[in-house]
Every structure is written in C-alpha cells, then in structure tokens.
C-alpha cells in the first residue's frame, strides 16, 4: 500500500513553477472542484469585472429589446393595417362598376359663337370655353399648375406617397387641415366621376380611378384633360374659358404672370377670383411664381418681370355688348338644331367692328350726358336689307345688367310709330301732297297736342310727318281706322300686340327696339319683309353642317309706289325735320319718337344699305330731362352710320316719287272754286257755319320744315308757327282702306 501511495502520480497545474508533467497532461485552477486559496483575490477582481460587463450587456440588450419589440409590433400592425386597407379598398371597389366599363365622360359641349368675319363673340355652354390642346395653349399654364399643385406629376403613378406624407405631417403639426395630398390625376378623377364630398368611400374610389387613369392615358393626356375641365371661378371651366373671362384673350396668348394667376385660382377658385378679390388673386400668383422659380421652370429675370406686372382686375361678370347677341342666339339655337350634343361653331351675321362702334357710341353719350339729362340706358339695333342683324347693343354695360333692352324691353315708340299711320293713309288713297289742317282737335275725351303746343295750319302730309305733328297723325288714324294702322304695322314686322284705338297714332302701344327697327327694313329694301336673323350657319368642330340659312324668299309687303312716297316723306325728317342731327353723306330717311314726359327717346332711320334703330331711356321708366328722338338717339345713329358706311359706294333710296306742284289739281285735293264746309269743333260735335274757300297756294312743291317753321302758310295767310288757336283739323270716323267715302271728298283725303 505504501508503495502504491508513493508511486501515485499527482496532477500538476498549469502555470505552477515546475509543474509541467512529463506526460504532457495538466489542468488549470478552474478545473478544481474546490478552488484553492491561491489567487483568490485575483479571482474576486475578475468576478467583479465580469459582473460589470454582464450588467452593461444586459442594459444594452434591454434597450435593443424594447426597440426590437417596437419594430416587431409596428411590423405586425402594418401587416394588419394593410390587410384592413385592402379590405376597405375591396369593399368600396366592389360597389363601383366593373373597370371594363369605365370611360372618360364627354366634356360639356361648348358653343363657339363667332362674328361674320370669324372673330370670337362668346363661348356658351356649361364649360364656357372650347377645349385647347396642351401643345396649343401657352406653355406657362401647365408649368405653373404643376409647380404649385403637383411637383412630382411626371414621376408618380397617380398617387404621390411623398406628397401625401408631407401633407399629413403638415396637417398634424398645424392642428388643422391645410394641405391635401391629392395629385392632379386624383383631382381629375374626382372632377370626372365623383362628388366633392369628403368621405372615405369617395377617397378610396378617387385613388382607384387615379390608378386607372394613369394606366389608360399618358401624362400629357391627363394634364390636358385636367386643364380643360377644372373650375377657375366666375363660371369659367377650363383654361380657355378662364383666359377669356379674366384677360379677354385666348389661352394660347396667356403671359407668365397671367398663367400664374390662373394656377393660383385652383386652390380656391371663388375666393381668389380677380373678379371678387384682385388683391388675394395677385398674392396667390406671387406664390406660384416663386414655386416655378424653385422648380427651375423660369429664370430669375422672368420672375422679376412677372412679379412687376400690374394686378389683373376683372369685371364681376362677362362684359361686352356682344354677349347680348350671344344670349339671343342661345335662345334661338334649340329651335334650329335641337339639343346640343357636342362642340359646335355658330357663324353669326354680326360684324364685331360695328358692334364695338355701336357700344362705344351708346356708352360715350351716356357717360357725357347721363347725369345731366337723367339717362342711364340705351339700345341700338342695325339690320341690313336681307334681315341680317349686323349689330345689337342691349344696354349700357352687360357686366352690370344682362337684361337685353334691344330684344326684350317693350317701350312706347311715340312718333316713331307714325310711319305706319302714314303708310296706311297712302294705301287708302292719300299721297304726300295731301293737305290737312294742323290745329287743336278733340277726339272724344282725348286731345292730342303737338310738341311744344305749336300748330301750323294747313300742311301737306310730307310736312306733317317731317315735323311730327300729332294732330295730323290723329286725323289720319281716324280717317283710315285704327285697325288699318295695326294691320299695316304687323305686316311690316311688328310682332307685339297693338291696341287698335286712335291713340295708337302717337305710338302708345309698346314694342321692342328690335321689332320696330325690323319693321322699317321694307322701306329701305323696296318693300320686302325678310326674316330677321342672327345665325348664318351652325357646324360641328369637324365641319359638319347642322344648319344653314340660305336666305329664303322675302314676301313683298308694300307696293313700290308706296315705298317711294314714304321714302320721300321720311327723307324730309333727316334733311329739314326733327332728325337733322342724323344727316350724313348718304341719302337717308327715318323718324324720331318721344314718349310722354320724355320717358323714351327714339330714332329709327335707314339708308339703302342699313336700317338702324336707337333708343334711350331708364329701366324704371323715370322721365329724362327733355331728351327727344332728335337729340341723343339721332347723334348715336349718326356716329354709327357714318362708320358703317365708310368706303361703301353711295346708293339712293328705293322709289322715284316726286311732289306735285300745288297749282296742279291732285286727286285728293279740293278744287279752289269749290266751297268747303268748315270742320267740326271736335269729332261728333255740330259743325260751325261754313267759311269762304281757302285761296289757292302759290305754285311750289310740297316741302318739309323744321320745328321752328319756314314759310308755312297759316290760317290768316301769315307764315311761321301759329301762336293762337286755329280751327280744328278735318277729321272723321274710320273708313275702309283703299275706299273713298263722302268724308274723303269733303276733307280732301
């Protein structure tokens, strides 16, 4: 046993001096079951160091663990959020029609109305303007819209995650909804297919439709559709309508500053409209210009130049008198072509240059004399011999009042109605040399007084018409009968209802300027009544003819000899009568008219080229300050007609009637050696004792004179206006037209 103990080999420890085993086997201190006392202090220090390292490791592992768990749960939530979003998309998408049935809806039809020489008068329709190709419009417009509305338009796929995220952050930080993340494609989808309601369903559908639009159309096509359909405020849809509305020009000609203003309107079209708040519109356009510079779409020089451009100030409504014409055309169009289903072009008869001249004349006269004479409105209509309307002004300013006084306002024409009285008398056998006694008369309870209370005794019908003598017109109406006068007026073109009483001689039944002017056209063209029209042709944008006015046949409504006599008489109105201010180089004729208390002032006159009627007055019927037809209306007529006939060869008026000298017995004159019974004091009253026959007049042609009186024979042989009462004129009851009664023989008519 002892030997066994001595022969036992003890293990040596690595690191101990002299402990290396010859067999190469060794263990370390850590291999002991019970550690030895050596190096205990070192082991304590080592344990503390390790514990410290483990503590720091646990701290780091705890922080990373929290972050890891956050990432994990965010990932989980993202998955479930994606699933929920997909479910919502599927749910609302299922409520939409199948994508195979989706199609771009037709744009609201535009009606382009152009003048006789192709200049634009107006656009009508829901859009208010025609569609313009992206390559046709000013390049500043798309650049400005992209810069302020969707900077990544050409890089996103219909939805802009970056822009959406930025908008969400801005809204959260600001505590209010100040930005939207919709792209131009999404806005187009909303405008084309959806309502503006802010609901989750609408937003989901907007996204789906935006993706579909991006799949079906190119970026340029999407941008073009957007610019031609988006609302720009003040009733303007699309860039063409907006450009016309705010700048009076096409979108093809828009400048940089104007393009910036248009782009700025998209945020709030109604609030930022320059027609409502020019200052706000200008401030917004400055932001657009800055955005364009930041995007590198314009240079610093262009920015400076655009910033210095004056602010755009637009009227609160469409302006320009040509809009009165456009409104009238829109009323007539359905009867000619039915419902408008696509873009069309309406070629009119209106000459835009004449239209502008007419508007300027009306506005200038009201601006100069309106306050002094209490005149606030005017209207003008000009029609050629074929019935084509060459100009029509319906009021002082279309932007402030769209009521068309030319075609819709019925006013008393006053003495401008008298030509129909005289025409009926001529058709009943009278002629311009027929003589009547201009004197105070009484018809029942009615006493038609002359203007200014002046009477001229025995006068020819030509003189009576030129001087607009009321008593003679009333006498003629009693002779031929009010019904004959009404029939003549309707035959000539008056369409309004006319009251068949004696006072119609003085124009007491109301008519519109358009119909009164049209009723004078047969005097200018030789006796024919054409159809008055504004539209020459209607075509589609690709040239298909939908309507064509070929003129047709105009029926004769007045015999040539009657036309000649009427023109001879009404020439005197312009040459020496009440409308001398209207006279110009062309042979012309016409008639002035003034209603009671100067509520309405008219002049309707014509040449062999044009017939033009002018009216001045007030919408509320308040009296003007002694304005007559020979004043403002004659002046406006003169200005317009001089310009309209510039460079046009002079033509005489139709008819060749010549006045018969007084020493020659005319068919309706009473021979000088025949006793003439005195006229009654008033219609229906006993006649006074007979007077001696009037002396024969000196041999001279019948003449017309002005209101001052030139050589007019009186009841006592003196000349000039009669200042004292004279025997009443020869009047009587109505007779059948073109028939002669005993009264005709007695009265010389």
WOVEN-V241461 format. One record per helix or strand. SS is the DSSP state (h for helix, s for strand). FROM is the first residue (numbers start at 1). TO is the last residue. If there is no record, write none. Layout:
# WOVEN-V241461
SS|FROM|TO + SS|FROM|TO
This chain:
# WOVEN-V241461
h|2|6 + s|13|13 + s|27|27 + h|29|31 + h|40|94 + h|99|101 + s|111|114 + s|120|124 + h|139|149 + h|161|174 + h|184|193 + h|200|216 + h|219|229 + s|231|231 + s|237|237 + h|239|247 + h|251|253 + h|256|265 + h|278|294 + h|300|307 + h|322|337 + s|344|348 + h|352|373 + s|377|384 + s|388|393 + s|411|412 + h|414|427 + s|435|438 + s|443|443 + s|446|446 + h|451|453 + s|455|455 + s|457|460 + h|461|466 + h|470|480 + h|482|492 + h|502|506 + s|510|511 + h|513|525 + s|528|529 + s|533|533 + s|535|540 + s|545|548 + s|555|556 + h|560|575 + h|580|582 + s|589|594 + h|596|598 + s|600|606 + s|610|617 + h|629|644 + s|680|680 + s|687|687 + s|713|713 + s|719|719 + s|722|722 + h|742|747
